[in-house]
Amino acid sequence: MKAVAVKLGIDAAETVRTWVRRTEIDAGRRPGTTTMDAEEI
């Protein structure tokens, strides 16, 4: 995550981790509230 963050010019690797988690939830590979469901709420 750190290497990707550096390549993207992002200071925090946690940002990349958050993007990955969100993508996994939206794809159904990880439990959680999808982006579409969160927008409806």
C-alpha positions as CSV (number, residue, x, y, z in Angstrom):
1,M,0.0,0.0,0.0
2,K,2.8,2.4,0.8
3,A,4.5,1.9,-2.6
4,V,1.3,2.5,-4.4
5,A,0.6,5.6,-2.3
6,V,4.0,7.0,-3.1
7,K,3.6,6.3,-6.8
8,L,0.2,8.2,-6.7
9,G,1.7,11.0,-4.7
10,I,-0.5,10.4,-1.7
11,D,1.0,11.0,1.7
12,A,-1.0,8.3,3.6
13,A,-1.1,4.6,2.7
14,E,-4.3,4.4,4.7
15,T,-6.1,6.3,1.9
16,V,-5.2,3.5,-0.6
17,R,-6.2,0.9,2.0
18,T,-9.6,2.6,2.3
19,W,-10.1,2.6,-1.5
20,V,-9.2,-1.1,-1.7
21,R,-11.7,-2.0,1.2
22,R,-14.4,0.1,-0.5
23,T,-13.9,-1.6,-3.8
24,E,-14.0,-5.1,-2.2
25,I,-17.2,-4.3,-0.4
26,D,-18.8,-2.9,-3.5
27,A,-17.7,-6.0,-5.5
28,G,-19.2,-8.3,-2.8
29,R,-15.9,-9.8,-1.7
30,R,-16.0,-8.2,1.8
31,P,-19.0,-7.7,4.1
32,G,-20.2,-4.2,4.6
33,T,-22.5,-1.5,3.3
34,T,-22.0,-0.8,-0.4
35,T,-21.5,2.7,-1.7
36,M,-24.9,2.5,-3.4
37,D,-26.6,1.4,-0.2
38,A,-24.9,4.2,1.8
39,E,-26.0,6.8,-0.7
40,E,-29.6,5.6,-0.3
41,I,-29.4,5.9,3.4
